[in-house]
Amino acid sequence: MHQYDLYGIGAALLDTEIEVSDGDLQSLGVDKGVMTLVDDRRQAQLVGELKDHLVTAKRACGGSAANTIITSSYLGLRTFYSCKVADDDNGDFYLADLASAGVAYPATLDQAEAGTTGKCLVLITPDAERSMNTFLGISGELSVAELDREALRASRWSYIEGYLVSSETGRRAAVALREEAEDAGVKTALSLSDPAMVQLFRDGLQEMIGERVELLFCNRDEALGFTGEDSLEAATRALARYCRSFAITLGGDGALLWDGEHQYRVAAPAVHAIDTNGAGDTFAGAFLYGLNRGMTFPEAGKLACRAAARVVSQYGPRLRAGQYGDLQQQPELAEGNGGTAG
């Protein structure tokens, strides 16, 4: 009997979302649609220049893997999360937010070090695209010391966010987690996280993947960038060398899934997207919940598409606590179209 269904590792970030125009991004020199690492001074400059804009999201604990783990937890999985926060107000808030979502974490986090907890400024344009400016703070020092090997070995699945590749110590921690999971027979899922991570750190991501992970999450741009292919069909064939299964999110077009034998297309509900921040994280959390509960890939994919569609139709990177309960009561969207993975 496993103590946990899902063990995750990632950066601990406090999210703030602000509505901006494309002109604002240009005048501020912000790259649209990707995550950019910035220092504390640059982030403070951006906040200062945008102080008159509408802040649309309350302070909430975030980070890509945290969003995924919290989604899985609210849906019903037993979860554990390794991260690094500082001994400051934001760090205290972060841990309280994890606990309120039912997510366990290493006891060492209750004796956090001095420093600054990481922060992410998310700029949302009218087309719902998110552009992230991240000051990692103490999360940039996340290392193998933050791993809880006992909790990992007591888990069914582990989950790694690709953003860890941007930190030398974070990348090493991700590799160590994957190796420990393999040794313990724990299945590993990994997300490529962001087109910029694929472009800048492809070799590091491949090291984190190792010979092959059980499940790889990515979107269309990340799949094309990581494989170097110019068509999605070719990219799916190439991705199979790095994973035993994959889920490629396609925005409003749903998702393309491969369970190791068959490929499926799953539709997404038609919604008015206003904020795509957290959509992929939410998809991964719901998908992993489905697999843990014995769903087929098409069934898990339909649930994940419903969850992602709900989150993009409102501001913030995750659903509110009371919104998870009815996700599985929604009507089926579409039947998976079975076929060989080529």
C-alpha positions in Angstrom: 0.0 0.0 0.0 1.5 3.3 -1.1 1.4 6.2 1.4 1.2 8.8 -1.5 -0.2 8.7 -5.0 1.9 11.5 -6.3 5.2 13.1 -5.2 6.3 16.3 -6.9 9.3 18.6 -7.0 9.5 22.2 -8.3 10.0 25.9 -7.6 7.9 27.5 -4.8 6.7 30.9 -6.2 4.1 33.4 -5.0 2.1 34.4 -8.1 0.8 37.9 -8.9 -1.2 38.5 -12.1 -1.6 41.8 -13.9 -3.6 42.7 -17.0 -1.5 44.4 -19.7 -1.7 45.2 -23.4 0.7 44.0 -26.1 2.0 47.6 -26.1 2.8 47.3 -22.4 4.9 44.2 -23.1 6.8 46.0 -25.8 7.5 49.1 -23.8 8.6 47.0 -20.8 10.8 44.8 -22.9 9.0 41.6 -21.8 9.1 38.5 -24.1 5.5 37.4 -24.8 4.2 33.9 -24.0 7.3 32.5 -22.2 8.9 32.4 -18.8 11.8 34.8 -18.3 14.1 34.6 -15.3 14.7 38.0 -13.7 16.4 39.4 -10.6 14.6 41.0 -7.7 15.5 44.5 -9.0 14.0 43.9 -12.5 10.8 42.4 -11.0 10.4 45.4 -8.6 10.9 47.7 -11.6 8.1 45.9 -13.5 5.8 46.0 -10.5 6.5 49.7 -10.1 5.7 50.5 -13.7 2.5 48.5 -13.6 1.3 49.7 -10.2 -1.8 51.4 -11.8 -2.9 48.2 -13.6 -5.6 45.9 -12.3 -4.2 43.1 -10.2 -6.6 40.2 -11.1 -5.4 37.4 -8.8 -5.0 37.2 -5.1 -1.7 36.0 -3.7 -1.5 32.3 -4.0 1.2 29.7 -3.8 2.3 28.7 -7.3 5.0 27.3 -9.4 4.3 24.9 -12.2 4.7 21.6 -10.3 2.9 23.1 -7.3 -0.1 23.9 -9.5 -0.2 20.3 -10.7 0.2 18.7 -7.3 -2.5 20.9 -5.8 -4.9 20.1 -8.6 -4.3 16.4 -8.0 -4.8 16.8 -4.3 -8.1 18.7 -4.6 -9.3 16.0 -7.0 -8.6 13.4 -4.3 -5.0 12.1 -4.6 -2.6 11.8 -1.6 0.2 14.1 -2.5 3.6 15.3 -1.3 5.6 18.3 -2.6 9.3 19.1 -2.2 10.3 22.7 -2.7 12.3 25.5 -1.0 10.9 28.5 0.7 12.5 31.2 2.9 11.8 32.1 6.5 9.7 35.1 5.5 6.0 36.1 5.3 5.6 34.7 1.8 7.2 31.4 2.8 4.9 31.0 5.7 1.9 31.8 3.5 3.1 29.3 0.9 3.3 26.4 3.3 -0.1 27.3 4.8 -1.6 27.3 1.3 -0.1 23.9 0.6 -1.4 22.5 3.8 -4.9 23.9 3.2 -4.9 22.0 -0.2 -4.0 18.8 1.6 -0.5 18.6 0.3 2.2 17.1 2.6 5.7 18.5 2.5 9.1 17.8 4.2 9.2 18.7 7.9 12.5 20.6 7.3 10.5 23.3 5.5 9.1 24.4 8.9 12.6 25.5 9.8 13.2 27.4 6.6 16.4 29.4 6.0 16.7 33.2 5.8 16.2 34.6 2.4 13.5 35.6 0.0 10.7 33.2 -1.2 10.4 33.2 -5.0 7.9 35.4 -6.8 6.4 35.2 -10.3 4.9 38.2 -12.0 2.4 37.0 -14.6 1.4 39.5 -17.3 -1.9 38.7 -19.1 -2.7 40.2 -22.5 -6.2 40.4 -24.0 -5.6 37.3 -26.1 -5.3 35.3 -22.8 -1.6 34.7 -23.3 0.6 34.7 -20.2 4.1 36.2 -20.0 6.0 35.3 -16.8 8.8 37.1 -15.1 10.2 34.9 -12.4 12.5 35.8 -9.5 13.4 32.4 -8.1 14.7 33.8 -4.8 15.6 30.9 -2.5 14.0 28.5 -5.0 17.1 28.9 -7.1 19.0 27.0 -4.4 16.6 24.0 -4.4 18.8 20.9 -4.4 19.0 17.2 -3.5 18.8 18.3 0.1 15.1 19.1 -0.4 14.3 15.5 -1.5 12.4 13.3 0.9 13.5 9.9 -0.3 11.3 8.1 2.2 8.2 9.8 0.9 9.3 9.4 -2.7 9.8 5.6 -2.3 6.3 5.4 -0.7 4.7 7.0 -3.8 3.1 5.5 -6.9 4.1 8.4 -9.2 6.6 11.2 -9.2 6.3 14.5 -11.1 9.1 16.8 -12.2 8.7 20.3 -13.7 11.0 21.1 -16.5 11.7 24.6 -15.1 14.2 23.0 -12.7 16.6 22.7 -15.6 17.4 26.4 -15.4 19.1 25.9 -12.0 22.2 23.8 -11.7 21.2 22.5 -8.3 17.6 22.1 -9.4 18.6 20.0 -12.4 20.7 17.8 -10.2 17.8 17.3 -7.8 15.5 16.4 -10.6 18.0 13.8 -11.9 18.4 12.4 -8.5 14.7 12.1 -8.0 14.2 10.3 -11.2 17.0 7.9 -10.5 15.6 7.2 -7.0 12.1 6.7 -8.4 13.4 4.3 -11.0 15.3 2.3 -8.3 12.1 2.1 -6.2 9.8 1.2 -9.1 8.0 4.6 -8.9 6.7 5.9 -12.2 8.0 9.3 -13.3 6.2 12.0 -15.2 8.0 15.1 -16.5 6.8 18.3 -18.1 8.9 20.2 -20.6 7.2 23.3 -19.0 8.0 26.1 -21.5 9.3 26.7 -25.0 12.1 28.8 -23.7 13.3 26.0 -21.4 13.4 23.7 -24.4 15.3 26.2 -26.5 17.8 27.2 -23.9 18.3 24.0 -21.9 17.5 21.0 -24.2 20.5 19.0 -23.1 19.7 19.5 -19.5 16.1 18.4 -20.0 17.4 15.3 -21.7 19.6 14.6 -18.7 16.5 14.9 -16.5 14.6 12.5 -18.7 17.4 10.0 -18.7 16.9 6.9 -20.8 13.1 7.2 -20.8 10.4 8.5 -18.4 7.0 6.9 -18.0 5.0 9.9 -19.1 6.0 13.2 -20.8 3.8 16.3 -20.8 4.3 19.1 -23.3 2.5 21.5 -25.6 2.8 21.7 -29.4 5.6 24.2 -29.4 7.6 22.3 -26.8 7.2 19.0 -28.7 8.4 20.6 -32.0 11.3 22.4 -30.2 12.5 19.4 -28.2 12.4 17.0 -31.2 13.6 19.5 -33.8 10.8 18.4 -36.1 8.6 20.7 -38.2 5.4 18.8 -38.0 3.4 17.4 -35.0 3.1 14.0 -36.7 6.9 13.7 -36.9 7.3 15.1 -33.4 5.1 12.4 -31.9 7.2 9.7 -33.5 10.4 11.3 -32.2 9.0 11.8 -28.6 8.4 8.1 -28.3 12.2 7.7 -27.9 12.1 9.6 -24.6 9.0 8.3 -22.9 6.7 5.3 -22.6 3.7 7.6 -23.1 2.9 11.2 -23.6 0.3 13.9 -23.5 0.6 16.9 -25.9 -1.7 19.8 -25.1 -3.1 21.7 -28.1 -4.9 24.6 -26.5 -8.4 24.9 -27.9 -7.9 21.9 -30.0 -7.7 19.6 -27.0 -4.9 17.1 -26.6 -3.0 14.4 -28.4 -2.3 11.3 -26.3 -0.2 8.1 -26.6 -0.5 5.3 -24.1 2.5 3.4 -25.5 0.4 1.5 -28.0 -2.4 3.7 -29.3 -2.7 7.4 -30.1 -5.8 9.4 -29.3 -7.2 12.8 -30.0 -9.3 14.3 -27.2 -11.5 17.4 -27.8 -11.5 20.5 -25.5 -14.7 22.3 -24.5 -15.4 25.5 -26.3 -14.8 28.3 -23.8 -13.9 32.0 -23.8 -10.2 32.0 -22.6 -9.1 35.0 -20.7 -6.0 33.7 -18.9 -4.0 30.7 -20.0 -1.7 30.8 -17.0 -1.7 27.3 -15.3 -3.6 25.5 -18.1 -0.9 23.0 -18.7 -0.2 22.5 -15.0 -3.9 21.9 -14.4 -4.1 19.5 -17.3 -1.2 17.5 -15.9 -2.7 17.4 -12.4 -6.1 16.1 -13.6 -4.5 13.7 -16.0 -2.3 12.1 -13.3 -5.4 11.9 -11.1 -7.2 10.0 -13.8 -4.3 7.5 -14.3 -4.0 7.0 -10.5 -7.7 6.2 -10.4 -7.5 3.6 -13.2 -8.9 5.7 -16.1 -7.8 5.0 -19.6 -5.8 7.6 -21.4 -8.9 9.0 -23.3 -10.8 9.1 -20.1 -8.0 10.9 -18.2 -7.5 13.2 -21.2 -11.2 14.2 -21.2 -11.1 15.0 -17.5 -7.9 17.0 -18.0 -9.3 19.0 -20.9 -12.3 19.9 -18.9 -10.2 21.1 -16.0 -7.9 23.1 -18.3 -10.8 24.7 -20.1 -12.3 25.7 -16.7 -9.1 27.3 -15.5 -8.5 29.4 -18.7 -12.0 30.8 -18.5 -11.1 32.7 -15.3 -8.1 34.5 -13.8 -5.5 32.7 -11.8 -3.4 29.6 -12.4 -5.7 27.1 -10.6 -9.3 26.5 -9.9 -10.8 27.6 -6.6 -11.1 24.8 -4.0 -14.9 24.5 -4.5 -14.6 24.1 -8.3 -13.0 20.6 -8.4 -15.9 18.6 -7.2 -18.1 18.7 -10.3 -15.4 18.2 -12.9 -16.1 14.5 -13.2 -19.8 15.1 -13.5 -19.5 16.8 -16.8 -20.7 15.0 -20.0 -18.2 13.2 -22.1 -16.6 15.4 -24.7 -15.5 13.0 -27.4 -14.4 9.4 -27.9 -10.7 8.8 -28.4 -9.7 7.9 -31.9 -7.6 4.8 -31.5 -4.7 4.1 -33.8 -1.1 3.0 -33.7 1.6 5.5 -32.6 3.6 5.2 -35.7 
